[in-house]
């Protein structure tokens, strides 16, 4: 199994796992939720609704299917290679922007670093977003 196939299978597993976690949260689960929302002085900066959380999970599931299509697993079912190609670039871009952040509370360049979210964002969320972006980039560049 080649490098492209390995990252092409790891990436959808990560995206499906993240999508499943968001479904869990949307249905009322709270494992990991305390560190999943940015806070300032202990107050959440936003409170996503269950519907918004489901929307995020659907976007993550769609991203996983796009990657599966790009590496050729879904190509026999769906003959729209341009969607897989441009969708994979979209995944790379969105997750890179998330890793960089908005320079205040989220991402590698955040200013506020004194919350549970910030701790996990620095050690897990932003690096994972960068990894997802890098994998999507490599899949698109190495595919042809």
MDAnalysis code that builds the backbone (N, CA, C; Angstrom):
import MDAnalysis as mda
import numpy as np

u = mda.Universe.empty(432, n_residues=144, atom_resindex=np.repeat(np.arange(144), 3), trajectory=True)
u.add_TopologyAttr("name", ["N", "CA", "C"] * 144)
u.add_TopologyAttr("resid", np.arange(1, 145))
u.add_TopologyAttr("resname", ["UNK", "UNK", "UNK", "UNK", "UNK", "UNK", "UNK", "UNK", "UNK", "UNK", "UNK", "UNK", "UNK", "UNK", "UNK", "UNK", "UNK", "UNK", "UNK", "UNK", "UNK", "UNK", "UNK", "UNK", "UNK", "UNK", "UNK", "UNK", "UNK", "UNK", "UNK", "UNK", "UNK", "UNK", "UNK", "UNK", "UNK", "UNK", "UNK", "UNK", "UNK", "UNK", "UNK", "UNK", "UNK", "UNK", "UNK", "UNK", "UNK", "UNK", "UNK", "UNK", "UNK", "UNK", "UNK", "UNK", "UNK", "UNK", "UNK", "UNK", "UNK", "UNK", "UNK", "UNK", "UNK", "UNK", "UNK", "UNK", "UNK", "UNK", "UNK", "UNK", "UNK", "UNK", "UNK", "UNK", "UNK", "UNK", "UNK", "UNK", "UNK", "UNK", "UNK", "UNK", "UNK", "UNK", "UNK", "UNK", "UNK", "UNK", "UNK", "UNK", "UNK", "UNK", "UNK", "UNK", "UNK", "UNK", "UNK", "UNK", "UNK", "UNK", "UNK", "UNK", "UNK", "UNK", "UNK", "UNK", "UNK", "UNK", "UNK", "UNK", "UNK", "UNK", "UNK", "UNK", "UNK", "UNK", "UNK", "UNK", "UNK", "UNK", "UNK", "UNK", "UNK", "UNK", "UNK", "UNK", "UNK", "UNK", "UNK", "UNK", "UNK", "UNK", "UNK", "UNK", "UNK", "UNK", "UNK", "UNK", "UNK", "UNK", "UNK", "UNK"])
u.atoms.positions = np.array([
    [0.848, -1.176, 0.000],
    [0.000, 0.000, 0.000],
    [0.890, 1.235, 0.000],
    [0.663, 2.128, -0.941],
    [1.491, 3.300, -1.083],
    [1.119, 4.420, -0.119],
    [1.995, 5.423, -0.064],
    [1.821, 6.572, 0.814],
    [0.496, 7.272, 0.559],
    [0.168, 7.481, -0.711],
    [-1.075, 8.159, -1.069],
    [-2.284, 7.376, -0.582],
    [-2.258, 6.067, -0.704],
    [-3.367, 5.238, -0.231],
    [-3.501, 5.289, 1.285],
    [-2.351, 5.330, 1.977],
    [-2.396, 5.376, 3.440],
    [-3.033, 6.672, 3.919],
    [-2.549, 7.816, 3.419],
    [-3.154, 9.072, 3.868],
    [-4.578, 9.213, 3.327],
    [-4.835, 8.594, 2.180],
    [-6.172, 8.623, 1.611],
    [-7.180, 7.813, 2.408],
    [-6.723, 6.921, 3.236],
    [-7.611, 6.158, 4.116],
    [-7.625, 6.721, 5.533],
    [-6.489, 7.240, 5.990],
    [-6.433, 7.829, 7.330],
    [-7.310, 9.079, 7.401],
    [-7.241, 9.911, 6.372],
    [-7.980, 11.174, 6.395],
    [-9.493, 10.969, 6.513],
    [-10.123, 10.100, 5.716],
    [-11.566, 9.887, 5.904],
    [-11.914, 9.306, 7.281],
    [-11.044, 8.473, 7.833],
    [-11.299, 7.928, 9.172],
    [-11.329, 9.061, 10.192],
    [-10.373, 9.991, 10.089],
    [-10.350, 11.141, 10.997],
    [-11.611, 11.978, 10.815],
    [-11.969, 12.264, 9.562],
    [-13.141, 13.105, 9.298],
    [-14.429, 12.433, 9.757],
    [-14.588, 11.125, 9.510],
    [-15.764, 10.399, 9.992],
    [-15.815, 10.395, 11.525],
    [-14.658, 10.238, 12.166],
    [-14.604, 10.243, 13.634],
    [-15.023, 11.599, 14.193],
    [-14.515, 12.667, 13.599],
    [-14.900, 14.010, 14.044],
    [-16.383, 14.262, 13.796],
    [-16.901, 13.802, 12.668],
    [-18.324, 13.942, 12.382],
    [-19.167, 13.199, 13.402],
    [-18.744, 11.995, 13.761],
    [-19.462, 11.198, 14.753],
    [-19.438, 11.879, 16.122],
    [-18.309, 12.469, 16.494],
    [-18.215, 13.197, 17.755],
    [-19.192, 14.375, 17.776],
    [-19.314, 15.068, 16.660],
    [-20.262, 16.183, 16.590],
    [-21.715, 15.698, 16.686],
    [-22.028, 14.545, 16.116],
    [-23.379, 13.980, 16.267],
    [-23.632, 13.669, 17.743],
    [-22.652, 13.088, 18.400],
    [-22.747, 12.782, 19.833],
    [-23.047, 14.050, 20.629],
    [-22.322, 15.124, 20.347],
    [-22.566, 16.392, 21.041],
    [-23.954, 16.938, 20.717],
    [-24.368, 16.840, 19.467],
    [-25.684, 17.357, 19.065],
    [-26.815, 16.609, 19.770],
    [-26.574, 15.353, 20.087],
    [-27.587, 14.542, 20.762],
    [-27.526, 14.666, 22.285],
    [-26.681, 15.572, 22.764],
    [-26.637, 15.843, 24.196],
    [-25.436, 15.294, 24.931],
    [-24.547, 14.618, 24.246],
    [-23.349, 14.102, 24.900],
    [-22.459, 15.245, 25.361],
    [-21.706, 15.008, 26.426],
    [-20.849, 16.087, 26.913],
    [-19.386, 15.707, 27.068],
    [-19.013, 14.483, 26.708],
    [-17.605, 14.104, 26.785],
    [-16.789, 15.000, 25.850],
    [-15.802, 15.666, 26.384],
    [-14.931, 16.532, 25.598],
    [-15.507, 17.893, 25.281],
    [-16.759, 18.108, 25.617],
    [-17.413, 19.369, 25.246],
    [-16.865, 20.561, 26.021],
    [-16.375, 20.341, 27.229],
    [-15.903, 21.474, 28.045],
    [-14.690, 22.163, 27.422],
    [-13.949, 21.451, 26.607],
    [-12.780, 22.056, 25.969],
    [-12.964, 22.329, 24.491],
    [-14.186, 22.176, 24.004],
    [-14.422, 22.286, 22.560],
    [-14.872, 23.674, 22.107],
    [-15.223, 24.536, 23.034],
    [-15.716, 25.881, 22.701],
    [-14.763, 26.913, 23.294],
    [-14.330, 27.889, 22.495],
    [-13.464, 28.942, 23.035],
    [-14.176, 29.743, 24.129],
    [-13.437, 30.090, 25.152],
    [-13.990, 30.879, 26.250],
    [-13.083, 32.065, 26.558],
    [-13.668, 33.052, 27.191],
    [-12.909, 34.182, 27.737],
    [-13.431, 34.420, 29.140],
    [-12.531, 34.382, 30.095],
    [-12.898, 34.530, 31.505],
    [-13.952, 33.507, 31.922],
    [-13.843, 32.305, 31.380],
    [-14.738, 31.211, 31.740],
    [-16.102, 31.237, 31.068],
    [-16.335, 32.202, 30.185],
    [-17.626, 32.315, 29.502],
    [-17.449, 31.943, 28.038],
    [-18.302, 31.026, 27.573],
    [-18.230, 30.569, 26.179],
    [-18.455, 31.748, 25.230],
    [-17.639, 31.819, 24.184],
    [-17.762, 32.895, 23.209],
    [-18.952, 32.678, 22.279],
    [-19.418, 31.452, 22.168],
    [-20.639, 31.146, 21.425],
    [-21.173, 29.813, 21.934],
    [-22.458, 29.601, 21.748],
    [-23.108, 28.361, 22.156],
    [-23.808, 27.760, 20.944],
    [-23.147, 26.837, 20.253],
    [-23.752, 26.269, 19.047],
    [-24.996, 25.448, 19.384],
    [-25.996, 25.598, 18.554],
    [-27.225, 24.811, 18.722],
    [-26.977, 23.379, 18.254],
    [-27.910, 22.502, 18.595],
    [-27.832, 21.116, 18.114],
    [-27.872, 21.083, 16.593],
    [-28.690, 21.938, 16.001],
    [-28.793, 21.985, 14.540],
    [-27.468, 22.413, 13.910],
    [-26.827, 23.415, 14.482],
    [-25.533, 23.862, 13.962],
    [-24.488, 22.762, 14.099],
    [-24.526, 22.051, 15.204],
    [-23.569, 20.958, 15.428],
    [-23.810, 19.818, 14.448],
    [-25.066, 19.522, 14.158],
    [-25.387, 18.509, 13.141],
    [-24.883, 18.968, 11.779],
    [-25.033, 20.247, 11.468],
    [-24.538, 20.782, 10.201],
    [-23.027, 20.578, 10.085],
    [-22.291, 20.831, 11.163],
    [-20.844, 20.609, 11.155],
    [-20.542, 19.133, 10.929],
    [-21.298, 18.255, 11.586],
    [-21.056, 16.820, 11.400],
    [-21.319, 16.406, 9.950],
    [-22.371, 16.946, 9.337],
    [-22.658, 16.620, 7.935],
    [-21.548, 17.129, 7.018],
    [-21.007, 18.297, 7.319],
    [-19.896, 18.825, 6.526],
    [-18.667, 17.923, 6.661],
    [-18.411, 17.434, 7.866],
    [-17.276, 16.521, 8.069],
    [-17.487, 15.198, 7.341],
    [-18.705, 14.661, 7.384],
    [-19.005, 13.428, 6.647],
    [-18.851, 13.651, 5.144],
    [-19.332, 14.787, 4.657],
    [-19.196, 15.110, 3.227],
    [-17.723, 15.209, 2.846],
    [-16.923, 15.821, 3.712],
    [-15.485, 15.938, 3.439],
    [-14.845, 14.553, 3.345],
    [-15.260, 13.644, 4.210],
    [-14.721, 12.279, 4.154],
    [-15.078, 11.617, 2.836],
    [-16.319, 11.788, 2.378],
    [-16.730, 11.200, 1.098],
    [-15.990, 11.842, -0.077],
    [-15.731, 13.128, 0.014],
    [-14.969, 13.801, -1.040],
    [-13.572, 13.212, -1.148],
    [-12.927, 12.995, -0.010],
    [-11.584, 12.401, -0.025],
    [-11.644, 10.978, -0.579],
    [-12.637, 10.209, -0.170],
    [-12.777, 8.846, -0.707],
    [-12.982, 8.874, -2.224],
    [-13.728, 9.843, -2.696],
    [-13.898, 9.991, -4.137],
    [-12.616, 10.394, -4.828],
    [-11.868, 11.275, -4.193],
    [-10.614, 11.757, -4.798],
    [-9.588, 10.643, -4.934],
    [-9.542, 9.736, -3.957],
    [-8.562, 8.645, -4.054],
    [-9.081, 7.488, -4.901],
    [-10.324, 7.606, -5.394],
    [-10.823, 6.623, -6.344],
    [-11.748, 5.569, -5.796],
    [-12.067, 5.620, -4.519],
    [-12.935, 4.594, -3.954],
    [-14.384, 4.788, -4.388],
    [-14.841, 6.021, -4.510],
    [-16.229, 6.285, -4.898],
    [-16.390, 6.567, -6.382],
    [-15.309, 6.602, -7.123],
    [-15.373, 7.010, -8.530],
    [-16.258, 6.080, -9.352],
    [-16.374, 4.833, -8.949],
    [-17.224, 3.905, -9.689],
    [-18.703, 4.199, -9.452],
    [-19.007, 4.813, -8.310],
    [-20.387, 5.139, -7.982],
    [-20.787, 6.522, -8.495],
    [-19.859, 7.449, -8.451],
    [-20.154, 8.837, -8.809],
    [-19.135, 9.301, -9.843],
    [-19.598, 9.685, -11.000],
    [-18.708, 10.112, -12.080],
    [-18.604, 11.635, -12.144],
    [-18.151, 12.236, -11.077],
    [-17.977, 13.686, -11.020],
    [-16.591, 14.012, -10.449],
    [-15.524, 13.669, -11.167],
    [-14.188, 13.844, -10.593],
    [-13.844, 15.289, -10.256],
    [-14.421, 16.262, -10.962],
    [-14.099, 17.656, -10.663],
    [-14.594, 18.048, -9.273],
    [-15.691, 17.449, -8.800],
    [-16.176, 17.734, -7.443],
    [-15.179, 17.210, -6.414],
    [-14.650, 16.026, -6.651],
    [-13.673, 15.462, -5.726],
    [-12.378, 16.278, -5.736],
    [-11.950, 16.694, -6.919],
    [-10.715, 17.472, -7.042],
    [-10.846, 18.819, -6.326],
    [-11.860, 19.593, -6.685],
    [-12.028, 20.921, -6.085],
    [-12.482, 20.830, -4.638],
    [-13.250, 19.804, -4.314],
    [-13.652, 19.602, -2.926],
    [-12.466, 19.336, -2.022],
    [-11.502, 18.574, -2.520],
    [-10.304, 18.290, -1.734],
    [-9.481, 19.559, -1.533],
    [-9.413, 20.415, -2.564],
    [-8.747, 21.713, -2.373],
    [-9.492, 22.541, -1.336],
    [-10.815, 22.479, -1.355],
    [-11.613, 23.193, -0.361],
    [-11.327, 22.714, 1.051],
    [-11.225, 21.399, 1.223],
    [-10.896, 20.822, 2.534],
    [-9.534, 21.312, 2.994],
    [-8.547, 21.264, 2.096],
    [-7.201, 21.722, 2.444],
    [-7.219, 23.189, 2.876],
    [-7.968, 24.009, 2.169],
    [-8.022, 25.443, 2.467],
    [-8.740, 25.726, 3.779],
    [-9.911, 25.134, 3.961],
    [-10.696, 25.394, 5.172],
    [-9.931, 24.972, 6.422],
    [-9.330, 23.795, 6.387],
    [-8.624, 23.326, 7.574],
    [-7.311, 24.075, 7.798],
    [-6.671, 24.555, 6.747],
    [-5.490, 25.395, 6.936],
    [-5.881, 26.719, 7.593],
    [-6.961, 27.316, 7.112],
    [-7.435, 28.564, 7.716],
    [-7.816, 28.361, 9.179],
    [-8.433, 27.213, 9.493],
    [-8.780, 26.915, 10.887],
    [-7.527, 26.756, 11.732],
    [-6.504, 26.117, 11.189],
    [-5.260, 25.940, 11.944],
    [-4.586, 27.290, 12.207],
    [-4.583, 28.156, 11.214],
    [-4.000, 29.489, 11.396],
    [-4.818, 30.268, 12.414],
    [-6.128, 30.216, 12.280],
    [-7.012, 30.837, 13.258],
    [-7.368, 32.266, 12.938],
    [-8.025, 32.896, 13.922],
    [-8.481, 34.262, 13.751],
    [-7.654, 35.234, 14.604],
    [-6.542, 34.752, 15.127],
    [-5.522, 35.547, 15.817],
    [-5.933, 36.040, 17.199],
    [-7.099, 35.647, 17.686],
    [-7.504, 36.084, 19.013],
    [-7.694, 34.891, 19.947],
    [-8.622, 33.998, 19.598],
    [-8.956, 32.874, 20.473],
    [-8.679, 31.506, 19.859],
    [-8.507, 31.450, 18.540],
    [-8.446, 30.167, 17.833],
    [-7.222, 30.123, 16.938],
    [-6.569, 28.964, 16.880],
    [-5.488, 28.744, 15.931],
    [-4.096, 28.896, 16.528],
    [-3.113, 28.658, 15.691],
    [-1.717, 28.706, 16.124],
    [-1.295, 30.095, 16.604],
    [-1.909, 31.121, 16.088],
    [-1.475, 32.481, 16.370],
    [-2.406, 33.226, 17.321],
    [-3.139, 32.509, 18.142],
    [-4.073, 33.142, 19.074],
    [-3.320, 33.913, 20.163],
    [-3.982, 34.954, 20.662],
    [-3.416, 35.783, 21.726],
    [-3.815, 35.240, 23.095],
    [-5.113, 34.925, 23.253],
    [-5.619, 34.446, 24.540],
    [-5.323, 32.955, 24.685],
    [-4.533, 32.642, 25.724],
    [-4.073, 31.267, 25.881],
    [-4.323, 30.725, 27.281],
    [-5.337, 31.243, 27.956],
    [-5.556, 30.850, 29.354],
    [-6.902, 30.151, 29.579],
    [-7.276, 29.274, 28.673],
    [-8.530, 28.537, 28.834],
    [-8.295, 27.065, 28.514],
    [-9.262, 26.259, 28.887],
    [-9.190, 24.821, 28.559],
    [-9.165, 24.654, 27.045],
    [-10.025, 25.422, 26.362],
    [-10.037, 25.347, 24.899],
    [-8.667, 25.682, 24.331],
    [-8.065, 26.748, 24.811],
    [-6.756, 27.165, 24.302],
    [-5.708, 26.071, 24.488],
    [-5.738, 25.431, 25.647],
    [-4.811, 24.327, 25.915],
    [-4.949, 23.242, 24.849],
    [-6.200, 22.807, 24.605],
    [-6.433, 21.737, 23.636],
    [-6.256, 22.218, 22.201],
    [-6.568, 23.478, 21.957],
    [-6.385, 24.020, 20.614],
    [-4.909, 24.018, 20.236],
    [-4.051, 24.387, 21.171],
    [-2.617, 24.423, 20.898],
    [-2.042, 23.024, 20.716],
    [-2.493, 22.077, 21.509],
    [-1.907, 20.742, 21.521],
    [-2.588, 19.733, 20.604],
    [-3.865, 19.968, 20.271],
    [-4.587, 18.973, 19.484],
    [-5.344, 19.570, 18.296],
    [-6.246, 20.530, 18.546],
    [-7.159, 20.979, 17.493],
    [-6.433, 21.607, 16.313],
    [-5.593, 22.599, 16.569],
    [-4.892, 23.267, 15.461],
    [-3.905, 22.333, 14.752],
    [-3.093, 21.547, 15.498],
    [-2.230, 20.598, 14.783],
    [-3.025, 19.584, 13.956],
    [-4.167, 19.115, 14.481],
    [-4.990, 18.173, 13.726],
    [-5.546, 18.833, 12.466],
    [-5.981, 20.081, 12.582],
    [-6.477, 20.797, 11.401],
    [-5.364, 20.972, 10.369],
    [-4.159, 21.282, 10.834],
    [-3.033, 21.407, 9.902],
    [-2.732, 20.067, 9.243],
    [-2.793, 18.985, 10.014],
    [-2.551, 17.648, 9.468],
    [-3.597, 17.297, 8.417],
    [-4.865, 17.594, 8.701],
    [-5.936, 17.340, 7.735],
    [-5.684, 18.131, 6.459],
    [-5.330, 19.400, 6.614],
    [-5.045, 20.254, 5.460],
    [-3.879, 19.705, 4.648],
    [-2.812, 19.326, 5.327],
    [-1.631, 18.779, 4.643],
    [-1.969, 17.493, 3.900],
    [-2.729, 16.609, 4.529],
    [-3.118, 15.354, 3.867],
    [-3.952, 15.631, 2.624],
    [-4.922, 16.534, 2.735],
    [-5.764, 16.865, 1.574],
    [-4.910, 17.471, 0.461],
    [-3.988, 18.344, 0.823],
    [-3.074, 18.945, -0.152],
    [-2.259, 17.856, -0.857],
    [-1.674, 16.956, -0.079],
    [-0.843, 15.898, -0.663],
    [-1.658, 14.966, -1.559],
    [-2.873, 14.662, -1.138],
    [-3.728, 13.807, -1.963],
    [-3.961, 14.461, -3.329],
    [-4.257, 15.745, -3.344],
    [-4.511, 16.402, -4.613],
    [-3.249, 16.548, -5.448],
    [-2.133, 16.859, -4.823],
    [-0.885, 17.069, -5.579],
    [-0.315, 15.753, -6.080],
    [-0.380, 14.704, -5.272],
    [0.234, 13.435, -5.647],
    [-0.688, 12.538, -6.459],
    [-1.971, 12.867, -6.525],
    [-2.919, 12.018, -7.251],
    [-2.610, 11.989, -8.742],
    [-2.174, 13.104, -9.318],
    [-1.862, 13.131, -10.745],
    [-0.418, 13.446, -10.976],
])
